Amino acid sequence: MSEEVLIVYSAALCGDCQLLKAFLDERGIRYENRDIRANPEYGVELEERTGKLGVPYVVHNGEWKRGYLPGEPFSAEFAEDLFGLR
């Protein structure tokens, strides 16, 4: 991945958020975590940009991307595709 800052919008009680951050940590990918519950202004920003409060959401290479598949468990394959790692 490029050296651009990756931003992850998450919440502490969100299982997919924790799995996505663990995926990034395991691969040494740096990111800025923005917890929408701890800092409600991040939730406002997320909703203004996406129309949603669903997390995880990421900003990667300036593009806002949903960090989960609705109704599906987190998978490394999904995350690899999300970040263009395969």
PDB file of N, CA, C and O in Angstrom:
ATOM      1  N   MET A   1       0.850  -1.186   0.000  1.00  0.00           N
ATOM      2  CA  MET A   1       0.000   0.000   0.000  1.00  0.00           C
ATOM      3  C   MET A   1       0.885   1.235   0.000  1.00  0.00           C
ATOM      4  O   MET A   1       2.048   1.184   0.398  1.00  0.00           O
ATOM      5  N   SER A   2       0.323   2.331  -0.447  1.00  0.00           N
ATOM      6  CA  SER A   2       1.064   3.578  -0.506  1.00  0.00           C
ATOM      7  C   SER A   2       1.262   4.133   0.890  1.00  0.00           C
ATOM      8  O   SER A   2       0.720   3.606   1.861  1.00  0.00           O
ATOM      9  N   GLU A   3       2.033   5.188   0.985  1.00  0.00           N
ATOM     10  CA  GLU A   3       2.306   5.828   2.263  1.00  0.00           C
ATOM     11  C   GLU A   3       1.192   6.776   2.696  1.00  0.00           C
ATOM     12  O   GLU A   3       1.291   7.403   3.751  1.00  0.00           O
ATOM     13  N   GLU A   4       0.138   6.888   1.899  1.00  0.00           N
ATOM     14  CA  GLU A   4      -0.980   7.743   2.257  1.00  0.00           C
ATOM     15  C   GLU A   4      -1.593   7.247   3.555  1.00  0.00           C
ATOM     16  O   GLU A   4      -1.638   6.044   3.811  1.00  0.00           O
ATOM     17  N   VAL A   5      -2.067   8.180   4.374  1.00  0.00           N
ATOM     18  CA  VAL A   5      -2.695   7.800   5.630  1.00  0.00           C
ATOM     19  C   VAL A   5      -4.037   7.128   5.351  1.00  0.00           C
ATOM     20  O   VAL A   5      -4.883   7.663   4.634  1.00  0.00           O
ATOM     21  N   LEU A   6      -4.205   5.971   5.923  1.00  0.00           N
ATOM     22  CA  LEU A   6      -5.453   5.230   5.849  1.00  0.00           C
ATOM     23  C   LEU A   6      -6.259   5.603   7.087  1.00  0.00           C
ATOM     24  O   LEU A   6      -5.724   5.615   8.196  1.00  0.00           O
ATOM     25  N   ILE A   7      -7.528   5.904   6.907  1.00  0.00           N
ATOM     26  CA  ILE A   7      -8.393   6.252   8.031  1.00  0.00           C
ATOM     27  C   ILE A   7      -9.442   5.168   8.187  1.00  0.00           C
ATOM     28  O   ILE A   7     -10.102   4.786   7.221  1.00  0.00           O
ATOM     29  N   VAL A   8      -9.594   4.672   9.411  1.00  0.00           N
ATOM     30  CA  VAL A   8     -10.589   3.653   9.717  1.00  0.00           C
ATOM     31  C   VAL A   8     -11.597   4.258  10.687  1.00  0.00           C
ATOM     32  O   VAL A   8     -11.239   4.658  11.795  1.00  0.00           O
ATOM     33  N   TYR A   9     -12.845   4.322  10.270  1.00  0.00           N
ATOM     34  CA  TYR A   9     -13.944   4.723  11.147  1.00  0.00           C
ATOM     35  C   TYR A   9     -14.456   3.453  11.796  1.00  0.00           C
ATOM     36  O   TYR A   9     -14.803   2.495  11.106  1.00  0.00           O
ATOM     37  N   SER A  10     -14.506   3.439  13.124  1.00  0.00           N
ATOM     38  CA  SER A  10     -14.848   2.215  13.835  1.00  0.00           C
ATOM     39  C   SER A  10     -15.587   2.538  15.125  1.00  0.00           C
ATOM     40  O   SER A  10     -15.863   3.695  15.442  1.00  0.00           O
ATOM     41  N   ALA A  11     -15.897   1.472  15.859  1.00  0.00           N
ATOM     42  CA  ALA A  11     -16.465   1.586  17.203  1.00  0.00           C
ATOM     43  C   ALA A  11     -15.905   0.434  18.020  1.00  0.00           C
ATOM     44  O   ALA A  11     -15.699  -0.664  17.502  1.00  0.00           O
ATOM     45  N   ALA A  12     -15.662   0.689  19.293  1.00  0.00           N
ATOM     46  CA  ALA A  12     -15.012  -0.304  20.157  1.00  0.00           C
ATOM     47  C   ALA A  12     -15.795  -1.613  20.250  1.00  0.00           C
ATOM     48  O   ALA A  12     -15.184  -2.676  20.358  1.00  0.00           O
ATOM     49  N   LEU A  13     -17.107  -1.570  20.214  1.00  0.00           N
ATOM     50  CA  LEU A  13     -17.910  -2.785  20.357  1.00  0.00           C
ATOM     51  C   LEU A  13     -18.249  -3.449  19.028  1.00  0.00           C
ATOM     52  O   LEU A  13     -19.060  -4.375  18.994  1.00  0.00           O
ATOM     53  N   CYS A  14     -17.656  -3.002  17.956  1.00  0.00           N
ATOM     54  CA  CYS A  14     -17.910  -3.541  16.620  1.00  0.00           C
ATOM     55  C   CYS A  14     -16.899  -4.650  16.327  1.00  0.00           C
ATOM     56  O   CYS A  14     -15.701  -4.396  16.201  1.00  0.00           O
ATOM     57  N   GLY A  15     -17.399  -5.887  16.220  1.00  0.00           N
ATOM     58  CA  GLY A  15     -16.514  -7.013  15.952  1.00  0.00           C
ATOM     59  C   GLY A  15     -15.777  -6.908  14.631  1.00  0.00           C
ATOM     60  O   GLY A  15     -14.574  -7.165  14.574  1.00  0.00           O
ATOM     61  N   ASP A  16     -16.483  -6.533  13.558  1.00  0.00           N
ATOM     62  CA  ASP A  16     -15.817  -6.391  12.262  1.00  0.00           C
ATOM     63  C   ASP A  16     -14.746  -5.305  12.304  1.00  0.00           C
ATOM     64  O   ASP A  16     -13.716  -5.419  11.639  1.00  0.00           O
ATOM     65  N   CYS A  17     -14.985  -4.258  13.082  1.00  0.00           N
ATOM     66  CA  CYS A  17     -13.985  -3.184  13.213  1.00  0.00           C
ATOM     67  C   CYS A  17     -12.699  -3.732  13.828  1.00  0.00           C
ATOM     68  O   CYS A  17     -11.599  -3.445  13.356  1.00  0.00           O
ATOM     69  N   GLN A  18     -12.853  -4.520  14.882  1.00  0.00           N
ATOM     70  CA  GLN A  18     -11.681  -5.073  15.565  1.00  0.00           C
ATOM     71  C   GLN A  18     -10.934  -6.042  14.655  1.00  0.00           C
ATOM     72  O   GLN A  18      -9.703  -6.061  14.643  1.00  0.00           O
ATOM     73  N   LEU A  19     -11.667  -6.839  13.899  1.00  0.00           N
ATOM     74  CA  LEU A  19     -11.029  -7.771  12.970  1.00  0.00           C
ATOM     75  C   LEU A  19     -10.304  -7.036  11.846  1.00  0.00           C
ATOM     76  O   LEU A  19      -9.204  -7.427  11.456  1.00  0.00           O
ATOM     77  N   LEU A  20     -10.909  -5.982  11.330  1.00  0.00           N
ATOM     78  CA  LEU A  20     -10.261  -5.205  10.268  1.00  0.00           C
ATOM     79  C   LEU A  20      -8.983  -4.548  10.792  1.00  0.00           C
ATOM     80  O   LEU A  20      -7.953  -4.578  10.119  1.00  0.00           O
ATOM     81  N   LYS A  21      -9.041  -3.959  11.978  1.00  0.00           N
ATOM     82  CA  LYS A  21      -7.839  -3.326  12.548  1.00  0.00           C
ATOM     83  C   LYS A  21      -6.758  -4.364  12.843  1.00  0.00           C
ATOM     84  O   LYS A  21      -5.574  -4.092  12.645  1.00  0.00           O
ATOM     85  N   ALA A  22      -7.150  -5.554  13.316  1.00  0.00           N
ATOM     86  CA  ALA A  22      -6.170  -6.622  13.547  1.00  0.00           C
ATOM     87  C   ALA A  22      -5.520  -7.043  12.226  1.00  0.00           C
ATOM     88  O   ALA A  22      -4.313  -7.281  12.172  1.00  0.00           O
ATOM     89  N   PHE A  23      -6.325  -7.133  11.162  1.00  0.00           N
ATOM     90  CA  PHE A  23      -5.806  -7.447   9.832  1.00  0.00           C
ATOM     91  C   PHE A  23      -4.734  -6.428   9.433  1.00  0.00           C
ATOM     92  O   PHE A  23      -3.656  -6.801   8.971  1.00  0.00           O
ATOM     93  N   LEU A  24      -5.040  -5.149   9.614  1.00  0.00           N
ATOM     94  CA  LEU A  24      -4.088  -4.095   9.262  1.00  0.00           C
ATOM     95  C   LEU A  24      -2.840  -4.158  10.138  1.00  0.00           C
ATOM     96  O   LEU A  24      -1.718  -4.033   9.646  1.00  0.00           O
ATOM     97  N   ASP A  25      -3.045  -4.354  11.440  1.00  0.00           N
ATOM     98  CA  ASP A  25      -1.912  -4.435  12.374  1.00  0.00           C
ATOM     99  C   ASP A  25      -0.985  -5.598  12.019  1.00  0.00           C
ATOM    100  O   ASP A  25       0.236  -5.439  12.020  1.00  0.00           O
ATOM    101  N   GLU A  26      -1.559  -6.766  11.716  1.00  0.00           N
ATOM    102  CA  GLU A  26      -0.762  -7.951  11.381  1.00  0.00           C
ATOM    103  C   GLU A  26       0.096  -7.730  10.145  1.00  0.00           C
ATOM    104  O   GLU A  26       1.158  -8.336  10.004  1.00  0.00           O
ATOM    105  N   ARG A  27      -0.357  -6.873   9.261  1.00  0.00           N
ATOM    106  CA  ARG A  27       0.377  -6.616   8.023  1.00  0.00           C
ATOM    107  C   ARG A  27       1.229  -5.348   8.092  1.00  0.00           C
ATOM    108  O   ARG A  27       1.850  -4.956   7.104  1.00  0.00           O
ATOM    109  N   GLY A  28       1.252  -4.717   9.257  1.00  0.00           N
ATOM    110  CA  GLY A  28       2.072  -3.516   9.441  1.00  0.00           C
ATOM    111  C   GLY A  28       1.559  -2.319   8.658  1.00  0.00           C
ATOM    112  O   GLY A  28       2.334  -1.425   8.317  1.00  0.00           O
ATOM    113  N   ILE A  29       0.265  -2.290   8.368  1.00  0.00           N
ATOM    114  CA  ILE A  29      -0.331  -1.186   7.618  1.00  0.00           C
ATOM    115  C   ILE A  29      -0.769  -0.122   8.613  1.00  0.00           C
ATOM    116  O   ILE A  29      -1.596  -0.374   9.489  1.00  0.00           O
ATOM    117  N   ARG A  30      -0.206   1.061   8.464  1.00  0.00           N
ATOM    118  CA  ARG A  30      -0.533   2.155   9.380  1.00  0.00           C
ATOM    119  C   ARG A  30      -1.874   2.770   9.035  1.00  0.00           C
ATOM    120  O   ARG A  30      -2.246   2.880   7.867  1.00  0.00           O
ATOM    121  N   TYR A  31      -2.595   3.171  10.081  1.00  0.00           N
ATOM    122  CA  TYR A  31      -3.895   3.793   9.893  1.00  0.00           C
ATOM    123  C   TYR A  31      -4.208   4.695  11.074  1.00  0.00           C
ATOM    124  O   TYR A  31      -3.651   4.555  12.163  1.00  0.00           O
ATOM    125  N   GLU A  32      -5.110   5.617  10.822  1.00  0.00           N
ATOM    126  CA  GLU A  32      -5.647   6.468  11.880  1.00  0.00           C
ATOM    127  C   GLU A  32      -7.014   5.905  12.238  1.00  0.00           C
ATOM    128  O   GLU A  32      -7.872   5.758  11.367  1.00  0.00           O
ATOM    129  N   ASN A  33      -7.223   5.589  13.506  1.00  0.00           N
ATOM    130  CA  ASN A  33      -8.503   5.062  13.955  1.00  0.00           C
ATOM    131  C   ASN A  33      -9.386   6.213  14.420  1.00  0.00           C
ATOM    132  O   ASN A  33      -8.960   7.044  15.221  1.00  0.00           O
ATOM    133  N   ARG A  34     -10.614   6.259  13.916  1.00  0.00           N
ATOM    134  CA  ARG A  34     -11.583   7.269  14.328  1.00  0.00           C
ATOM    135  C   ARG A  34     -12.811   6.555  14.888  1.00  0.00           C
ATOM    136  O   ARG A  34     -13.683   6.107  14.143  1.00  0.00           O
ATOM    137  N   ASP A  35     -12.860   6.461  16.218  1.00  0.00           N
ATOM    138  CA  ASP A  35     -13.952   5.778  16.907  1.00  0.00           C
ATOM    139  C   ASP A  35     -15.159   6.709  16.967  1.00  0.00           C
ATOM    140  O   ASP A  35     -15.097   7.779  17.573  1.00  0.00           O
ATOM    141  N   ILE A  36     -16.261   6.292  16.332  1.00  0.00           N
ATOM    142  CA  ILE A  36     -17.437   7.160  16.237  1.00  0.00           C
ATOM    143  C   ILE A  36     -18.232   7.226  17.534  1.00  0.00           C
ATOM    144  O   ILE A  36     -19.076   8.109  17.688  1.00  0.00           O
ATOM    145  N   ARG A  37     -17.985   6.319  18.465  1.00  0.00           N
ATOM    146  CA  ARG A  37     -18.673   6.366  19.763  1.00  0.00           C
ATOM    147  C   ARG A  37     -17.881   7.218  20.750  1.00  0.00           C
ATOM    148  O   ARG A  37     -18.463   8.003  21.498  1.00  0.00           O
ATOM    149  N   ALA A  38     -16.572   7.069  20.755  1.00  0.00           N
ATOM    150  CA  ALA A  38     -15.724   7.848  21.654  1.00  0.00           C
ATOM    151  C   ALA A  38     -15.668   9.318  21.239  1.00  0.00           C
ATOM    152  O   ALA A  38     -15.530  10.203  22.084  1.00  0.00           O
ATOM    153  N   ASN A  39     -15.776   9.572  19.936  1.00  0.00           N
ATOM    154  CA  ASN A  39     -15.720  10.933  19.391  1.00  0.00           C
ATOM    155  C   ASN A  39     -16.874  11.106  18.415  1.00  0.00           C
ATOM    156  O   ASN A  39     -16.714  10.868  17.218  1.00  0.00           O
ATOM    157  N   PRO A  40     -18.044  11.520  18.915  1.00  0.00           N
ATOM    158  CA  PRO A  40     -19.235  11.619  18.065  1.00  0.00           C
ATOM    159  C   PRO A  40     -19.057  12.485  16.823  1.00  0.00           C
ATOM    160  O   PRO A  40     -19.776  12.300  15.842  1.00  0.00           O
ATOM    161  N   GLU A  41     -18.118  13.422  16.844  1.00  0.00           N
ATOM    162  CA  GLU A  41     -17.901  14.247  15.648  1.00  0.00           C
ATOM    163  C   GLU A  41     -17.445  13.393  14.475  1.00  0.00           C
ATOM    164  O   GLU A  41     -17.702  13.744  13.324  1.00  0.00           O
ATOM    165  N   TYR A  42     -16.771  12.272  14.745  1.00  0.00           N
ATOM    166  CA  TYR A  42     -16.385  11.362  13.666  1.00  0.00           C
ATOM    167  C   TYR A  42     -17.620  10.693  13.069  1.00  0.00           C
ATOM    168  O   TYR A  42     -17.682  10.460  11.861  1.00  0.00           O
ATOM    169  N   GLY A  43     -18.593  10.388  13.907  1.00  0.00           N
ATOM    170  CA  GLY A  43     -19.849   9.825  13.418  1.00  0.00           C
ATOM    171  C   GLY A  43     -20.585  10.795  12.518  1.00  0.00           C
ATOM    172  O   GLY A  43     -21.141  10.409  11.490  1.00  0.00           O
ATOM    173  N   VAL A  44     -20.584  12.067  12.916  1.00  0.00           N
ATOM    174  CA  VAL A  44     -21.223  13.101  12.093  1.00  0.00           C
ATOM    175  C   VAL A  44     -20.520  13.192  10.745  1.00  0.00           C
ATOM    176  O   VAL A  44     -21.167  13.245   9.699  1.00  0.00           O
ATOM    177  N   GLU A  45     -19.193  13.209  10.777  1.00  0.00           N
ATOM    178  CA  GLU A  45     -18.401  13.275   9.540  1.00  0.00           C
ATOM    179  C   GLU A  45     -18.690  12.062   8.647  1.00  0.00           C
ATOM    180  O   GLU A  45     -18.875  12.208   7.439  1.00  0.00           O
ATOM    181  N   LEU A  46     -18.727  10.868   9.244  1.00  0.00           N
ATOM    182  CA  LEU A  46     -19.003   9.648   8.487  1.00  0.00           C
ATOM    183  C   LEU A  46     -20.376   9.709   7.837  1.00  0.00           C
ATOM    184  O   LEU A  46     -20.523   9.397   6.656  1.00  0.00           O
ATOM    185  N   GLU A  47     -21.372  10.106   8.602  1.00  0.00           N
ATOM    186  CA  GLU A  47     -22.733  10.163   8.067  1.00  0.00           C
ATOM    187  C   GLU A  47     -22.862  11.222   6.974  1.00  0.00           C
ATOM    188  O   GLU A  47     -23.563  11.006   5.985  1.00  0.00           O
ATOM    189  N   GLU A  48     -22.199  12.356   7.141  1.00  0.00           N
ATOM    190  CA  GLU A  48     -22.241  13.401   6.108  1.00  0.00           C
ATOM    191  C   GLU A  48     -21.613  12.918   4.808  1.00  0.00           C
ATOM    192  O   GLU A  48     -22.103  13.247   3.727  1.00  0.00           O
ATOM    193  N   ARG A  49     -20.535  12.142   4.896  1.00  0.00           N
ATOM    194  CA  ARG A  49     -19.817  11.699   3.697  1.00  0.00           C
ATOM    195  C   ARG A  49     -20.450  10.485   3.024  1.00  0.00           C
ATOM    196  O   ARG A  49     -20.381  10.342   1.803  1.00  0.00           O
ATOM    197  N   THR A  50     -21.077   9.596   3.834  1.00  0.00           N
ATOM    198  CA  THR A  50     -21.559   8.334   3.282  1.00  0.00           C
ATOM    199  C   THR A  50     -23.070   8.157   3.371  1.00  0.00           C
ATOM    200  O   THR A  50     -23.643   7.304   2.692  1.00  0.00           O
ATOM    201  N   GLY A  51     -23.712   8.967   4.211  1.00  0.00           N
ATOM    202  CA  GLY A  51     -25.135   8.797   4.444  1.00  0.00           C
ATOM    203  C   GLY A  51     -25.434   7.666   5.408  1.00  0.00           C
ATOM    204  O   GLY A  51     -26.592   7.293   5.595  1.00  0.00           O
ATOM    205  N   LYS A  52     -24.393   7.120   6.021  1.00  0.00           N
ATOM    206  CA  LYS A  52     -24.537   5.967   6.909  1.00  0.00           C
ATOM    207  C   LYS A  52     -23.698   6.145   8.171  1.00  0.00           C
ATOM    208  O   LYS A  52     -22.758   6.939   8.211  1.00  0.00           O
ATOM    209  N   LEU A  53     -24.066   5.380   9.200  1.00  0.00           N
ATOM    210  CA  LEU A  53     -23.254   5.303  10.412  1.00  0.00           C
ATOM    211  C   LEU A  53     -22.691   3.903  10.600  1.00  0.00           C
ATOM    212  O   LEU A  53     -22.171   3.583  11.669  1.00  0.00           O
ATOM    213  N   GLY A  54     -22.787   3.065   9.573  1.00  0.00           N
ATOM    214  CA  GLY A  54     -22.263   1.710   9.659  1.00  0.00           C
ATOM    215  C   GLY A  54     -20.750   1.702   9.659  1.00  0.00           C
ATOM    216  O   GLY A  54     -20.116   2.395   8.864  1.00  0.00           O
ATOM    217  N   VAL A  55     -20.179   0.926  10.543  1.00  0.00           N
ATOM    218  CA  VAL A  55     -18.732   0.784  10.629  1.00  0.00           C
ATOM    219  C   VAL A  55     -18.379  -0.697  10.570  1.00  0.00           C
ATOM    220  O   VAL A  55     -19.204  -1.533  10.938  1.00  0.00           O
ATOM    221  N   PRO A  56     -17.188  -1.041  10.123  1.00  0.00           N
ATOM    222  CA  PRO A  56     -16.106  -0.134   9.779  1.00  0.00           C
ATOM    223  C   PRO A  56     -16.286   0.489   8.397  1.00  0.00           C
ATOM    224  O   PRO A  56     -16.872  -0.101   7.490  1.00  0.00           O
ATOM    225  N   TYR A  57     -15.763   1.688   8.280  1.00  0.00           N
ATOM    226  CA  TYR A  57     -15.677   2.399   7.019  1.00  0.00           C
ATOM    227  C   TYR A  57     -14.254   2.888   6.912  1.00  0.00           C
ATOM    228  O   TYR A  57     -13.652   3.243   7.926  1.00  0.00           O
ATOM    229  N   VAL A  58     -13.696   2.917   5.716  1.00  0.00           N
ATOM    230  CA  VAL A  58     -12.317   3.358   5.551  1.00  0.00           C
ATOM    231  C   VAL A  58     -12.228   4.430   4.473  1.00  0.00           C
ATOM    232  O   VAL A  58     -13.041   4.489   3.550  1.00  0.00           O
ATOM    233  N   VAL A  59     -11.228   5.260   4.619  1.00  0.00           N
ATOM    234  CA  VAL A  59     -10.859   6.194   3.560  1.00  0.00           C
ATOM    235  C   VAL A  59      -9.489   5.718   3.085  1.00  0.00           C
ATOM    236  O   VAL A  59      -8.500   5.794   3.815  1.00  0.00           O
ATOM    237  N   HIS A  60      -9.453   5.228   1.853  1.00  0.00           N
ATOM    238  CA  HIS A  60      -8.238   4.649   1.277  1.00  0.00           C
ATOM    239  C   HIS A  60      -7.961   5.332  -0.053  1.00  0.00           C
ATOM    240  O   HIS A  60      -8.796   5.323  -0.957  1.00  0.00           O
ATOM    241  N   ASN A  61      -6.782   5.922  -0.157  1.00  0.00           N
ATOM    242  CA  ASN A  61      -6.413   6.674  -1.357  1.00  0.00           C
ATOM    243  C   ASN A  61      -7.472   7.718  -1.694  1.00  0.00           C
ATOM    244  O   ASN A  61      -7.793   7.936  -2.863  1.00  0.00           O
ATOM    245  N   GLY A  62      -8.012   8.366  -0.653  1.00  0.00           N
ATOM    246  CA  GLY A  62      -8.998   9.422  -0.836  1.00  0.00           C
ATOM    247  C   GLY A  62     -10.405   8.934  -1.144  1.00  0.00           C
ATOM    248  O   GLY A  62     -11.319   9.742  -1.306  1.00  0.00           O
ATOM    249  N   GLU A  63     -10.589   7.625  -1.225  1.00  0.00           N
ATOM    250  CA  GLU A  63     -11.891   7.051  -1.559  1.00  0.00           C
ATOM    251  C   GLU A  63     -12.527   6.432  -0.311  1.00  0.00           C
ATOM    252  O   GLU A  63     -11.884   5.690   0.431  1.00  0.00           O
ATOM    253  N   TRP A  64     -13.799   6.755  -0.101  1.00  0.00           N
ATOM    254  CA  TRP A  64     -14.549   6.200   1.026  1.00  0.00           C
ATOM    255  C   TRP A  64     -15.059   4.822   0.638  1.00  0.00           C
ATOM    256  O   TRP A  64     -15.716   4.665  -0.391  1.00  0.00           O
ATOM    257  N   LYS A  65     -14.753   3.809   1.472  1.00  0.00           N
ATOM    258  CA  LYS A  65     -15.135   2.433   1.176  1.00  0.00           C
ATOM    259  C   LYS A  65     -15.722   1.770   2.417  1.00  0.00           C
ATOM    260  O   LYS A  65     -15.210   1.931   3.525  1.00  0.00           O
ATOM    261  N   ARG A  66     -16.789   1.033   2.219  1.00  0.00           N
ATOM    262  CA  ARG A  66     -17.370   0.264   3.317  1.00  0.00           C
ATOM    263  C   ARG A  66     -16.402  -0.865   3.658  1.00  0.00           C
ATOM    264  O   ARG A  66     -15.957  -1.591   2.769  1.00  0.00           O
ATOM    265  N   GLY A  67     -16.076  -1.016   4.934  1.00  0.00           N
ATOM    266  CA  GLY A  67     -15.107  -2.018   5.375  1.00  0.00           C
ATOM    267  C   GLY A  67     -15.734  -3.322   5.807  1.00  0.00           C
ATOM    268  O   GLY A  67     -15.139  -4.068   6.585  1.00  0.00           O
ATOM    269  N   TYR A  68     -16.910  -3.607   5.324  1.00  0.00           N
ATOM    270  CA  TYR A  68     -17.603  -4.847   5.672  1.00  0.00           C
ATOM    271  C   TYR A  68     -18.576  -5.203   4.557  1.00  0.00           C
ATOM    272  O   TYR A  68     -18.943  -4.358   3.740  1.00  0.00           O
ATOM    273  N   LEU A  69     -18.981  -6.450   4.537  1.00  0.00           N
ATOM    274  CA  LEU A  69     -20.025  -6.910   3.622  1.00  0.00           C
ATOM    275  C   LEU A  69     -21.276  -7.141   4.455  1.00  0.00           C
ATOM    276  O   LEU A  69     -21.258  -7.982   5.354  1.00  0.00           O
ATOM    277  N   PRO A  70     -22.357  -6.424   4.186  1.00  0.00           N
ATOM    278  CA  PRO A  70     -23.574  -6.596   4.989  1.00  0.00           C
ATOM    279  C   PRO A  70     -24.009  -8.063   5.050  1.00  0.00           C
ATOM    280  O   PRO A  70     -24.126  -8.742   4.030  1.00  0.00           O
ATOM    281  N   GLY A  71     -24.241  -8.520   6.269  1.00  0.00           N
ATOM    282  CA  GLY A  71     -24.717  -9.877   6.470  1.00  0.00           C
ATOM    283  C   GLY A  71     -23.660 -10.958   6.365  1.00  0.00           C
ATOM    284  O   GLY A  71     -23.979 -12.139   6.507  1.00  0.00           O
ATOM    285  N   GLU A  72     -22.416 -10.590   6.120  1.00  0.00           N
ATOM    286  CA  GLU A  72     -21.334 -11.562   5.973  1.00  0.00           C
ATOM    287  C   GLU A  72     -20.293 -11.349   7.069  1.00  0.00           C
ATOM    288  O   GLU A  72     -20.063 -10.213   7.485  1.00  0.00           O
ATOM    289  N   PRO A  73     -19.662 -12.423   7.544  1.00  0.00           N
ATOM    290  CA  PRO A  73     -18.585 -12.260   8.530  1.00  0.00           C
ATOM    291  C   PRO A  73     -17.346 -11.666   7.862  1.00  0.00           C
ATOM    292  O   PRO A  73     -17.159 -11.793   6.652  1.00  0.00           O
ATOM    293  N   PHE A  74     -16.519 -11.026   8.653  1.00  0.00           N
ATOM    294  CA  PHE A  74     -15.267 -10.465   8.148  1.00  0.00           C
ATOM    295  C   PHE A  74     -14.402 -11.581   7.584  1.00  0.00           C
ATOM    296  O   PHE A  74     -14.370 -12.683   8.132  1.00  0.00           O
ATOM    297  N   SER A  75     -13.703 -11.301   6.496  1.00  0.00           N
ATOM    298  CA  SER A  75     -12.747 -12.266   5.957  1.00  0.00           C
ATOM    299  C   SER A  75     -11.504 -11.530   5.480  1.00  0.00           C
ATOM    300  O   SER A  75     -11.576 -10.394   5.011  1.00  0.00           O
ATOM    301  N   ALA A  76     -10.367 -12.197   5.606  1.00  0.00           N
ATOM    302  CA  ALA A  76      -9.111 -11.634   5.129  1.00  0.00           C
ATOM    303  C   ALA A  76      -9.161 -11.416   3.625  1.00  0.00           C
ATOM    304  O   ALA A  76      -8.593 -10.447   3.120  1.00  0.00           O
ATOM    305  N   GLU A  77      -9.832 -12.304   2.907  1.00  0.00           N
ATOM    306  CA  GLU A  77      -9.937 -12.174   1.456  1.00  0.00           C
ATOM    307  C   GLU A  77     -10.656 -10.882   1.077  1.00  0.00           C
ATOM    308  O   GLU A  77     -10.239 -10.177   0.158  1.00  0.00           O
ATOM    309  N   PHE A  78     -11.741 -10.576   1.795  1.00  0.00           N
ATOM    310  CA  PHE A  78     -12.456  -9.323   1.538  1.00  0.00           C
ATOM    311  C   PHE A  78     -11.536  -8.134   1.789  1.00  0.00           C
ATOM    312  O   PHE A  78     -11.475  -7.213   0.974  1.00  0.00           O
ATOM    313  N   ALA A  79     -10.822  -8.149   2.911  1.00  0.00           N
ATOM    314  CA  ALA A  79      -9.930  -7.035   3.247  1.00  0.00           C
ATOM    315  C   ALA A  79      -8.802  -6.902   2.226  1.00  0.00           C
ATOM    316  O   ALA A  79      -8.428  -5.788   1.857  1.00  0.00           O
ATOM    317  N   GLU A  80      -8.265  -8.020   1.773  1.00  0.00           N
ATOM    318  CA  GLU A  80      -7.217  -7.968   0.745  1.00  0.00           C
ATOM    319  C   GLU A  80      -7.744  -7.315  -0.524  1.00  0.00           C
ATOM    320  O   GLU A  80      -7.062  -6.492  -1.134  1.00  0.00           O
ATOM    321  N   ASP A  81      -8.950  -7.679  -0.920  1.00  0.00           N
ATOM    322  CA  ASP A  81      -9.557  -7.052  -2.105  1.00  0.00           C
ATOM    323  C   ASP A  81      -9.829  -5.568  -1.858  1.00  0.00           C
ATOM    324  O   ASP A  81      -9.607  -4.737  -2.739  1.00  0.00           O
ATOM    325  N   LEU A  82     -10.301  -5.245  -0.676  1.00  0.00           N
ATOM    326  CA  LEU A  82     -10.614  -3.863  -0.324  1.00  0.00           C
ATOM    327  C   LEU A  82      -9.404  -2.949  -0.505  1.00  0.00           C
ATOM    328  O   LEU A  82      -9.525  -1.822  -0.986  1.00  0.00           O
ATOM    329  N   PHE A  83      -8.233  -3.459  -0.110  1.00  0.00           N
ATOM    330  CA  PHE A  83      -7.009  -2.654  -0.163  1.00  0.00           C
ATOM    331  C   PHE A  83      -6.114  -2.993  -1.351  1.00  0.00           C
ATOM    332  O   PHE A  83      -4.983  -2.514  -1.432  1.00  0.00           O
ATOM    333  N   GLY A  84      -6.611  -3.814  -2.271  1.00  0.00           N
ATOM    334  CA  GLY A  84      -5.829  -4.156  -3.460  1.00  0.00           C
ATOM    335  C   GLY A  84      -4.560  -4.917  -3.142  1.00  0.00           C
ATOM    336  O   GLY A  84      -3.518  -4.667  -3.747  1.00  0.00           O
ATOM    337  N   LEU A  85      -4.636  -5.841  -2.202  1.00  0.00           N
ATOM    338  CA  LEU A  85      -3.458  -6.578  -1.779  1.00  0.00           C
ATOM    339  C   LEU A  85      -3.298  -7.930  -2.463  1.00  0.00           C
ATOM    340  O   LEU A  85      -2.323  -8.637  -2.209  1.00  0.00           O
ATOM    341  N   ARG A  86      -4.232  -8.296  -3.318  1.00  0.00           N
ATOM    342  CA  ARG A  86      -4.073  -9.565  -4.041  1.00  0.00           C
ATOM    343  C   ARG A  86      -4.389  -9.377  -5.508  1.00  0.00           C
ATOM    344  O   ARG A  86      -4.313 -10.331  -6.283  1.00  0.00           O
TER     345      ARG A  86
END
